[in-house]
Amino acid sequence: MTLGQVYGRATWDAAFAEEIDEAAWSLCVLGQDDQSCSTAVGYRGKPGGRSPRPACRGTGCREWRWGQSQLERAESTAA
């Protein structure tokens, strides 16, 4: 199954879309309720130090990164 097929089905199958969303939130390294979720800290992770943590690619952190990308594009076209 391709990525297009998955998200294509999610457009017409509400139950499937809900399951996809739940699965994406489960990818969150920090946990959906953590204050660092949906921030740069969560997205980038903490590769070294005493308590290393992998970069998060859960829904909240991906949405944060998408928003940052939109801001960066808007700033580059305005300049």
N, C-alpha and C positions, 0 to 999 in steps of 0.2 A: 504494500500500500504506500502511496506517495504522500508527501506532506500536503499537496494540493487536494488530494482525495479526502484526507482527514479533515482539513478545514472546510472543504466544500460540503461535506456531510454535516459538519457543525453548524452551517448556515441554515439548514432546513430541519435538523433533528435536535430539538431543544434538550432532550435528555442526554444525548451524546455530547452536546456542547457543555453541559454541566459537568459531566464526567471528565472531559478534557480539562476544564478549568480546575477541578479538584485535583487532578493529577499534576497539573502545572504548579499549583500551590504546594504540593507535597515535595517538590524539588527544593523548596526553601531550606537553606542550611541553618538559618537562624531560628526559624519559626515565624509564622505569620504575625504573632503578637509581639515580637521583639521590636524595640524602638529603633534598631538599626536596619530593620527590614525596609525595603524601598528607599534606600539611601546609597550614597557612594561607598560608604563603609561596607555595607552588605554586598554590593555588587562586586567590589574589588577584592574582598576577602582579606586575609591576613596571612601571607605566605610564611613568615618567619616568626621568631620570638618564642616565648615560653608556651603560648597557646595558639599555634597556627590553626587557621581555619580556611577551607577552600572558598573560592569565589562562589557567590550564590547566583543561580540562574533561575530562581523561582519567579513566579508571576510578578510579585511586587518589585523586585530588583530589575527585572527585564523592562517593566513599565517605566521605572525611574530612568533607565538608560535610554529608552526610546524618547522620553521627554527631553532628556539632555541633548540627544542627537538633533531633535527638532529645534531647540534653542541655538545650538551651534550652527545649524544650517541657516537659520534666520539671521543670526549675527554676521555670517560670512556673506550673505547676499545683500545685507544692508551696508556693508563696508565698501 
